[in-house]
Amino acid sequence: MRTATGGRTPSSRRAPRSGRTRTPRPGRPPHDHHPSRTRLTARRFARNRLAVAGLALLALLFLAAYAGPLLTPWDHRTHDFLNFLSGPSAEHWWGTTQSGLDLYALTLRGLQKSLVIGILVGVVSTFLSAVVGAFAGYFGGWTDRVLTGAVDLLLVMPAFLVVAVLSPLVRGSGWPVFVVLLAAFSWMITGRVVRSVTLTLKDREYVKAARYMGVPGPVIVFRHILPNMASLLIIDAVIQAGAAVIGESGLSYFGFGVQPPDVSLGTVIADNTNMAASYPWLFFFPAGCLVLIGVSLAFIGDGLRDALDPDAAGAQARAKGRGKRAAMEGRRR
């Protein structure tokens, strides 16, 4: 039906056919327009070039530590009695030490130990801080007083000196005991932060609901409280790993860390410090690996902080920078 002006009336428009509904094809799930938190975090992390570079650098360090020794015929315990303090060459890529050890194989062996110790200390110390802080904040009362008192006592103790005094007592037990010593004195500050966050989380509705339903306290802590501070714990684990590598190298440098026949970057640097001025490759290669570990973990920690916490200053600054670039591109078009 047409009007006087030649147009169609609203009633004359074609109505949708009844009986036909669009159904998704079998085997194809409906499209999810809301990406998960993991995908959003991965996207934010990927936008941070320094964080991606740090992750790639850490992966290269692991690859070099475990695959690099396969590229040379020299072992970290094999002496070349024809080359003492020789410079980098085709036979010895990073030169040799005073006793004829291949510095390339020796440094990569120390890199293996430093990376493993750093990661284990980061994981163990973060787990201790999460458990102690969450239990102290959730249960309160005498539990809070005892745990908080232990944290305060450990905070006032000089951790470096305590580990240096205790390490000779467990010298024959191997480096895993050294990991326990480092982790035991590196979790207290994070534990207090976790306790403060727990005091706010335990008043949330889902925690109260679980408590009213009779869920035990430890189950509530591990199921409801700790998962809600996962971003804090992940960032802390990365930071603690970097601090543990530096701490382990410092203790090993002074003879309180990894003991022979094991080696770490700290022992390699300590053994060759006296000759570093005359033979600089003895210091630059192991110290360079130590610096690269610290830089890569620092970049990863900053990237995780910005990715997991969009309100962080770094994330807001990058968002403003992307907005300005998009505005400039729009003006050019």
C-alpha positions in Angstrom: 0.0 0.0 0.0 1.4 3.4 -1.0 0.7 6.9 0.3 0.0 10.0 -1.8 3.7 10.8 -1.9 4.5 7.4 -3.4 6.1 6.0 -0.2 5.1 2.8 1.6 3.2 2.9 4.8 4.8 1.2 7.9 2.3 -1.6 7.7 3.4 -2.5 4.1 6.9 -3.2 5.1 8.0 -6.8 4.7 7.6 -8.6 8.0 10.2 -11.2 9.0 9.4 -14.7 8.1 8.0 -16.7 10.9 9.3 -20.2 11.7 12.9 -19.4 10.7 15.5 -18.8 13.4 19.1 -18.6 13.0 20.9 -21.3 14.9 24.6 -21.7 15.3 26.1 -24.4 13.1 27.0 -27.6 14.9 30.6 -27.7 16.0 30.9 -23.9 16.2 30.6 -22.4 19.7 28.9 -19.0 19.9 31.3 -16.1 19.5 32.4 -14.7 22.9 32.6 -10.9 22.7 34.0 -10.7 26.2 37.6 -12.0 26.4 38.7 -13.7 29.6 40.9 -12.0 32.1 43.8 -14.1 31.0 43.5 -13.0 27.4 43.2 -9.4 28.5 46.3 -9.7 30.7 48.2 -11.3 27.9 47.2 -8.5 25.5 48.3 -5.8 27.9 51.5 -7.6 28.5 52.2 -8.0 24.8 51.7 -4.2 24.3 54.6 -3.5 26.7 57.7 -3.8 24.5 60.1 -3.8 27.3 58.2 -6.6 29.1 58.2 -8.7 25.9 61.9 -8.1 25.4 62.5 -9.1 29.0 60.6 -12.3 28.6 62.5 -13.1 25.4 65.8 -12.3 27.0 65.0 -14.6 30.0 64.0 -17.4 27.6 67.3 -16.9 25.7 69.2 -17.1 29.0 67.6 -20.4 29.8 68.2 -21.7 26.4 71.9 -20.7 26.6 72.3 -22.1 30.0 71.0 -25.6 29.1 71.7 -25.9 25.4 74.8 -23.8 25.2 77.2 -26.3 26.8 76.3 -28.8 24.1 77.9 -26.5 21.5 81.4 -26.8 23.0 83.6 -29.9 23.6 84.8 -28.4 26.9 83.2 -29.2 30.2 83.1 -26.9 33.2 85.4 -29.3 35.1 87.9 -30.0 32.2 91.3 -28.3 32.4 93.2 -27.2 29.3 96.8 -27.3 30.5 98.0 -25.7 27.3 95.9 -22.6 27.7 96.1 -20.7 31.0 94.5 -17.2 31.0 94.1 -17.3 27.3 91.8 -14.8 25.7 88.6 -15.5 23.7 89.5 -17.6 20.6 88.0 -20.1 18.3 88.9 -22.9 20.7 87.8 -21.2 23.9 85.0 -18.7 23.0 85.2 -16.8 26.2 88.8 -17.5 27.1 90.1 -19.6 30.0 90.7 -19.1 33.7 93.9 -19.3 35.7 93.6 -23.0 36.1 92.8 -23.6 32.4 89.0 -24.0 32.7 86.9 -23.0 29.8 85.1 -19.8 30.9 82.2 -20.3 28.5 81.3 -23.7 29.9 82.0 -22.5 33.5 79.8 -19.4 33.2 76.9 -21.3 31.6 77.1 -23.9 34.4 76.9 -21.1 36.9 74.0 -19.5 35.0 72.1 -22.7 35.4 72.5 -22.8 39.1 71.7 -19.1 39.6 68.5 -19.3 37.5 67.3 -22.4 39.3 68.0 -20.9 42.7 66.4 -17.6 41.9 63.2 -19.2 40.6 62.9 -21.6 43.5 63.5 -18.9 46.1 60.9 -16.6 44.4 58.3 -19.4 44.5 59.0 -20.6 48.0 59.2 -17.1 49.5 56.0 -16.0 47.8 54.2 -19.1 49.1 55.4 -18.4 52.6 54.3 -14.8 52.5 50.9 -15.8 51.1 50.1 -18.5 53.6 51.4 -16.6 56.7 49.9 -13.3 55.7 46.5 -14.7 54.8 46.2 -16.9 57.9 47.2 -14.0 60.1 44.7 -11.6 58.5 41.8 -14.1 58.3 41.9 -15.8 61.7 43.1 -12.8 63.8 43.4 -13.2 67.5 46.3 -15.1 68.9 47.1 -16.5 65.4 47.6 -13.0 64.1 49.6 -12.0 67.2 52.0 -15.0 66.9 52.5 -14.8 63.2 52.9 -11.0 63.1 55.3 -11.2 66.0 57.4 -13.7 64.1 57.4 -11.5 61.0 58.5 -8.5 63.1 61.3 -10.5 64.6 62.6 -11.7 61.3 62.4 -8.1 59.9 64.7 -6.7 62.5 67.3 -9.5 62.0 70.1 -8.8 59.4 69.2 -11.5 56.9 72.5 -11.4 55.1 74.5 -11.9 58.2 72.2 -14.6 59.5 72.5 -16.6 56.2 76.2 -16.1 56.2 76.5 -17.5 59.7 74.1 -20.5 59.1 75.5 -21.5 55.7 78.7 -23.1 57.0 76.6 -25.3 59.3 74.8 -26.8 56.3 77.7 -26.6 53.9 77.6 -30.3 53.1 73.9 -30.5 52.5 74.0 -29.0 49.0 72.4 -26.0 47.4 68.7 -26.9 48.1 69.3 -26.1 51.7 70.8 -22.7 50.6 67.5 -22.1 48.8 65.6 -22.7 52.0 67.8 -20.2 53.9 67.4 -17.5 51.3 63.6 -18.0 51.1 63.3 -18.0 54.9 64.5 -14.4 55.1 62.9 -12.8 52.1 59.2 -13.1 52.5 58.3 -10.9 55.5 57.5 -7.6 53.8 55.2 -9.3 51.3 53.6 -11.2 54.2 52.6 -8.0 55.9 51.1 -6.7 52.6 49.1 -9.9 52.2 47.8 -9.6 55.7 46.6 -6.1 55.0 44.8 -7.2 51.9 43.3 -10.2 53.7 41.8 -7.9 56.3 39.8 -6.2 53.5 38.9 -9.3 51.6 37.5 -11.3 54.6 34.6 -8.8 54.8 33.4 -9.4 51.3 30.1 -11.0 50.6 31.4 -14.2 49.1 33.7 -14.9 52.0 30.9 -14.3 54.5 28.6 -16.6 52.5 31.2 -19.4 52.6 31.7 -18.9 56.3 27.9 -19.1 56.9 27.8 -22.3 54.9 30.3 -23.9 57.2 33.3 -24.0 54.9 36.5 -24.4 57.0 38.8 -21.4 57.4 41.8 -22.9 55.6 39.6 -23.8 52.6 38.3 -20.2 52.5 41.8 -18.9 52.5 43.0 -21.0 49.6 39.8 -21.0 47.6 38.5 -17.4 48.0 41.1 -15.1 49.5 44.5 -16.0 47.9 43.0 -16.3 44.3 41.8 -12.7 44.6 45.3 -11.4 45.2 47.0 -13.6 42.5 48.2 -10.6 40.6 50.1 -9.3 43.7 51.6 -12.8 44.3 52.7 -13.3 40.7 54.5 -9.9 40.6 56.1 -10.6 44.0 57.4 -14.0 42.8 59.1 -12.4 39.8 60.6 -9.6 42.0 61.8 -12.1 44.6 63.4 -14.2 41.9 65.5 -11.3 40.7 66.4 -10.3 44.3 67.4 -14.0 45.0 69.7 -14.2 42.1 71.5 -11.0 43.3 71.5 -12.2 46.9 72.8 -15.7 46.0 75.6 -14.2 43.9 76.6 -11.8 46.7 76.7 -14.6 49.3 78.6 -16.9 46.9 81.1 -14.1 46.1 82.0 -14.0 49.8 82.1 -17.7 50.1 78.9 -18.3 52.0 76.7 -19.5 49.1 77.1 -22.3 46.6 80.2 -24.4 47.5 82.5 -26.5 45.3 82.1 -28.6 43.3 79.0 -26.7 42.4 79.4 -23.3 40.8 77.2 -20.2 40.3 77.8 -16.8 38.8 78.8 -15.5 42.2 81.6 -18.1 42.6 82.8 -17.6 39.0 83.1 -13.8 39.6 84.7 -14.3 43.0 87.4 -16.7 41.7 88.5 -14.3 38.9 88.1 -10.9 40.6 91.8 -10.5 41.4 92.7 -10.8 37.7 89.8 -8.9 36.2 91.9 -5.7 35.6 94.5 -7.6 33.6 92.2 -10.2 32.0 88.8 -8.4 31.7 87.0 -11.3 30.0 87.1 -13.2 33.3 84.8 -10.6 34.9 82.7 -9.2 32.0 81.1 -12.5 30.8 79.8 -13.8 34.1 78.9 -10.3 35.4 77.2 -9.6 32.1 75.0 -12.7 32.5 74.1 -11.6 36.0 73.1 -8.2 34.8 71.0 -9.6 32.0 69.1 -11.8 34.5 68.3 -8.8 36.7 67.3 -6.6 33.7 65.0 -9.3 32.2 63.2 -10.0 35.5 62.8 -6.3 36.2 61.2 -5.7 32.8 58.9 -8.8 33.3 57.9 -7.6 36.7 57.0 -4.1 35.4 55.1 -5.6 32.5 53.1 -7.9 34.8 52.3 -5.1 37.2 50.9 -2.9 34.4 49.1 -5.9 32.8 47.5 -7.1 36.0 46.7 -3.7 37.4 45.4 -1.4 34.7 45.2 1.5 37.2 49.0 1.4 37.7 50.9 4.6 36.8 52.9 2.8 34.0 49.7 1.3 32.4 47.9 4.7 32.5 50.9 6.4 30.9 51.1 3.9 28.1 47.3 4.2 27.6 47.6 8.0 27.3 50.5 7.6 24.8 48.4 5.2 22.7 45.5 7.6 22.8 47.7 10.5 21.6 49.1 8.5 18.8 45.6 7.4 17.7 44.5 11.0 17.8 47.4 12.2 15.7 46.8 9.5 13.2 43.1 10.5 13.0 44.1 14.1 12.3 46.5 13.0 9.5 43.8 11.1 7.9 
